[in-house]
């Protein structure tokens, strides 16, 4: 166990370093985009004076290095800062309003997590079950059908799947609402109902990857001597797979699941837009459009942290699922 | 659009105040129910600060629902009182006295009066002001409280349109002394008070009981605006009945909406126009003959047909549209004419000309295609246009007003003077053709005299002459006026006359529409 702990600590430290690099890259990338917040927010109404006023108020006239370290030093003290939009709004008002980036992101992140969780609860069991069954009935019609179906759903662009789902489940058979305009005053089940269409769409998008990996990992093991032994003992094929093959195939499966969960948190912008789901993706896109660097930075850190933490979890789970790694010689 | 004479309403607005009170309902509208609207044009940086409003979501939520202005442009284009009951000008149109409506309260119970007007207007001025309405309010040299319900404004120079300017959606009335709180929580005098507001996501309002507008307006118990910036998502929401109305119909899928018997399309031609301004202080556009050649080189009808898919009208190189009072509809329409274009090129001493036209779809949807259509038609007249596709990011800062010939759009203004003062008066920042006395001294002279003219007939004459000057010599090519197109389902009824100054019945659907 000490081994596992040291891995966790080491990986967390490396993760922090990754976050730092990510923040630098994002900061440079957003600054490399043409236009800045002042120009974006004023649009056609920009005059040189108003642009200069906003830049001065927000400190955008400072050199890039100064702005970055200013942001970093606040960040290290746990202050994500205030979005440019809010800051601009504040200077308009002469000081009122105190909605920080954290307060702005928190409800959106909660919504995104809700969608990710709903999707995961639907997608992971389906994918793993399909994978196991496909491995069991490999090269049969069932295997082919499951492969073709999941591969076609992963190969189509997300927005296309989203529109197909809208067409079938909201329009022809009006089961679910096409708008996922969830808000705080909804009950859990209302919220769930409104989240169903994006969740189903995302399920279709992520299932193929997990299912194919499950199938491949199991089939890979089926040639091993101990599986042959089990078969020779007269075990049923289902039992061979679930009892003997699956536990040994867990590591790669867990890795793929973690990767897909991270994707569900960071990569669902398109689905959010199509279903008008108020998640973090919409906020992120708006912020990039407005060059609102504090929000962009915060979102990117959250995305990067999600990847790092989920990957770490996956690695730890694969160690725990493998006795050889749990008790190294 | 119905033609409506506003003569007589200009100098004094007493009659208008009465008009506003009766509301002229065209059919019986019943109270109750809920309106759910899916609106594009929302942003996470939205707030209740009127100074920052620029797109339909906040204009509809603030100007059209939660807040009020002093005056209001009715659906038929006439000016009526909103928080002002009546107004009167001095003979030189320099001093304006506004009588405010009595017994009006803000949503937090505070009564509305002269102090609120003065404080609300002062928000827009000051050195650091970023308000889009700054030029309007800056023209006021003095604001005097004459009584609890009377305010007198003194202007730097006479302006007959001053009451119109007070209907601007930026100039909302906030409670004096509590403005910060009112902006944070949305406390106005409008028909609906804020129940929930999540910037870039949604707004919910509920009808204020015993509102001063009475039973003639604000028919819903509750309104909800949902931010749907994606065209297809907006249309899906309407088709599946989750919203009652949407703005900005995607013309490509309009046929599908039309095929649905539960929906109807509302389409009005207003002042919104797409333009190609050229800098008249820059060669070769400083030569009026080159400008004329360019005017004859564009096929306007083709642009309306292919870029707007028929949802618009051809422009005549003036920004004054059918929603304006003194729109000159009898001017001869400019049309594509290769011979005339060549003739004017020869007049400029040229056989052919090579120019660059900067365009991006940030200017308007289809701007690059429009530039290419122009390129194709102009080629036949010896005008060789090189279309430069500019990045959408920073377009308004780096291209517009900087490149000598580019694509642009204007939503238009309620009055001629407002439009001219924004983009055609010598020296103003948004004068995107650098149009000044060197180009037409007569135009600038007319601009000032028409502004202070209270006699409607004389003004008409002057504005018609100005439109003629712009058509013949102006530096802005305005090939098309784009319609406002929105869709409503049959659960909702709307009056026969739909406002054409802005989308969604001048953003006042919460006030004017009702449940069938």
Interface residues (C-beta under 8 A of the other chain):
Chain A: X33 X34 X35 X39 X40 X41 X42 X43 X44 X45 X46 X47 X50 X51 X53 X54 X57 X83 X85 X86 X88 X89 X91 X92 X93 X94 X95 X96 X97 X104 X163 X166 X170 X171 X174 X177 X178 X179 X181 X183 X185 X273 X274 X275 X276 X278 X282 X283 X286 X287 X290 X292
Chain B: X38 X43 X44 X45 X47 X49 X51 X52 X54 X128 X130 X132 X179 X180 X181 X183 X184 X196 X198 X200 X201 X202 X226 X227 X228 X229 X230 X232 X233 X236 X237 X239 X240 X242 X243 X391 X393 X394 X396 X397 X398 X400 X408 X409 X429 X430
